[in-house]
Amino acid sequence: MTPATAYRLAGLCAVLGGLMRLLSPFIRLDGQTQQIVWLVTDILLLLGLTGIYGYSRKLLGLTGLIGFAVAVAGVLIVRSAGAEVFGPRTYAYGAVIWTVGMAVLAFPMLLRGVGHMVAAGLWTLTLIIGIFSVMRPGESWGVLLAGMAFSGGYIAAGLPLFRKPKEETL
């Protein structure tokens, strides 16, 4: 498999995972099926994240690497929520860590013009919405809106990779 093909597949994973994450709050399934859908979604998002970071890794620098590593740790914490590793709020902690990781990854994208600017803006917006949501805990709009921005970031970052990664960055 060529690097271009691997990045195209990662882009497809990011888009599909983003779409699944975007639609999941609006689709009701039985418990077991819902858990499987969420697992597949997180696998696709993790594979997409790996490609998104890997594609621009040379230009993202140490900040990008830190953001990638924090985001991966967040995914793993989200996935360990069933075991309540950090208590009943394990999923929430993992989601926050994942969001912070994506915002840190977005920082060099925005600063250096690396990667997809819309994706970086949406991941930064996700963190901002999350912060405001904490300030207004009785309102549920923040979680839904942050999830939509988060998902949109994956879709926006995955589309250019899926369409045609530029060979000079491989």
Secondary structure, DSSP 8 states (H G I E B T S, - for coil): --HHHHHHHHHHHHHHHHHHHHHGGG----HHHHHHHHHHHHHHHHHHHHHHHHHHHHHHHHHHHHHHHHHHHHHHHHHTGGGTTTSTTHHHHHHHHHHHHHHHHHHHHHHHT-S-HHHHHHHHHHHHHHHHHHHSTT--HHHHHHHHHHHHHHHHHHHHHHH---GGG-
